[in-house]
C-alpha cells in the first residue's frame, strides 16, 4: 500500500477536503504510486503555468486559484521519478480517482 510523502501531503492539504479524501482513497486502492504535483496556485504560480503552456487559464480563472483549491494535479510515480511519458499509468491512476 502506498502513502503520500511529505511534499505531496503539503500540496494536497491546500485542496478542498473532498479532493483530499478522494485522493487518499484512490491511492489506497491503487497498485500504482502517485504524487501530488499541484494543489492551490498563487498568482505567480498560475501565470507561470499559463506562460509555460501547462494551463489555459490566467490567475483567477482556474479552480487551482481558490482557497482551498478546487483542483489537484496528480501524476504516476515510479522508480523515484514522475512518469510523465507513460500515458498508460496516467490512465490507470485516473481510473482509481474516478472509482
Backbone torsions as a table, in degrees:
resi	resn	phi	psi	omega
1	UNK	NA	139.3	-178.6
2	UNK	-96.0	162.4	172.3
3	UNK	-144.0	153.0	178.5
4	UNK	-73.1	138.3	176.5
5	UNK	-75.8	-177.9	-176.2
6	UNK	-59.9	-49.0	-178.2
7	UNK	-65.0	-43.0	178.6
8	UNK	-63.1	-41.2	179.4
9	UNK	-62.8	-42.7	178.3
10	UNK	-61.8	-42.9	178.8
11	UNK	-66.7	-42.8	-179.9
12	UNK	-64.1	-33.5	179.7
13	UNK	-65.7	-13.2	175.5
14	UNK	-84.6	-4.4	-176.8
15	UNK	-95.4	160.5	175.3
16	UNK	-54.9	145.8	-176.3
17	UNK	-59.3	-31.0	177.4
18	UNK	-66.2	-39.9	177.1
19	UNK	-65.2	-41.4	178.4
20	UNK	-58.2	-46.9	-178.4
21	UNK	-63.7	-42.1	179.5
22	UNK	-61.9	-45.6	-176.9
23	UNK	-67.8	-39.0	177.6
24	UNK	-63.8	-42.9	179.1
25	UNK	-67.7	-41.1	178.9
26	UNK	-61.3	-43.6	179.9
27	UNK	-66.4	-37.7	179.5
28	UNK	-64.1	-33.2	-179.9
29	UNK	-83.8	-25.4	-167.9
30	UNK	-74.2	147.3	170.5
31	UNK	-98.6	5.7	177.4
32	UNK	-120.1	127.5	177.0
33	UNK	-70.2	150.6	179.5
34	UNK	-141.9	159.2	179.3
35	UNK	-127.7	148.7	174.8
36	UNK	-87.2	118.2	-178.5
37	UNK	-85.8	-38.8	-174.5
38	UNK	-159.7	141.4	170.0
39	UNK	-118.2	-110.1	178.3
40	UNK	-70.5	139.1	176.7
41	UNK	-115.8	135.9	172.6
42	UNK	-73.3	173.0	177.6
43	UNK	-59.1	-44.9	180.0
44	UNK	-63.4	-45.8	179.6
45	UNK	-62.4	-39.8	-179.8
46	UNK	-66.0	-44.0	179.6
47	UNK	-66.8	-35.7	175.7
48	UNK	-64.6	-41.8	177.7
49	UNK	-63.7	-40.2	178.0
50	UNK	-64.8	-49.3	-177.6
51	UNK	-64.6	-29.8	178.8
52	UNK	-84.0	-5.6	-179.9
53	UNK	84.7	10.8	178.6
54	UNK	-86.8	-10.6	179.1
55	UNK	-142.2	148.0	176.7
56	UNK	-97.6	3.3	-173.8
57	UNK	-118.2	142.9	169.4
58	UNK	-81.9	169.4	178.5
59	UNK	-57.2	137.0	-178.9
60	UNK	92.4	-12.3	-179.5
61	UNK	-107.1	-3.1	-175.8
62	UNK	-109.9	144.1	174.4
63	UNK	-65.3	-13.5	174.9
64	UNK	-71.5	-15.2	-172.6
65	UNK	-92.0	3.3	175.6
66	UNK	-88.2	159.6	174.8
67	UNK	-126.6	105.5	4.7
68	UNK	-76.7	160.3	-179.0
69	UNK	-62.6	141.5	175.7
70	UNK	-99.8	14.3	179.8
71	UNK	-146.3	156.4	176.1
72	UNK	-142.3	141.0	173.4
73	UNK	-107.3	128.7	-176.5
74	UNK	-131.9	150.8	-179.8
75	UNK	-144.2	152.4	175.3
76	UNK	-69.0	144.9	-175.8
77	UNK	-132.0	116.0	178.3
78	UNK	-143.7	149.5	176.0
79	UNK	56.0	32.7	176.3
80	UNK	79.6	10.9	-177.5
81	UNK	-144.2	153.5	169.9
82	UNK	-69.9	134.7	-177.2
83	UNK	-96.1	69.9	-175.0
84	UNK	-59.1	-34.8	-172.9
85	UNK	-86.0	-9.9	-175.7
86	UNK	-94.4	87.7	-178.5
87	UNK	-63.3	-28.7	177.0
88	UNK	-61.3	-40.4	177.7
89	UNK	-67.7	-37.3	175.9
90	UNK	-61.8	-42.5	178.6
91	UNK	-63.6	-39.3	-179.9
92	UNK	-63.8	-49.2	-178.8
93	UNK	-68.0	-29.8	175.6
94	UNK	-62.9	-36.8	178.2
95	UNK	-64.2	-39.2	177.8
96	UNK	-68.1	-38.0	179.3
97	UNK	-66.8	-41.9	178.4
98	UNK	-66.9	-31.9	-179.6
99	UNK	-66.4	NA	NA
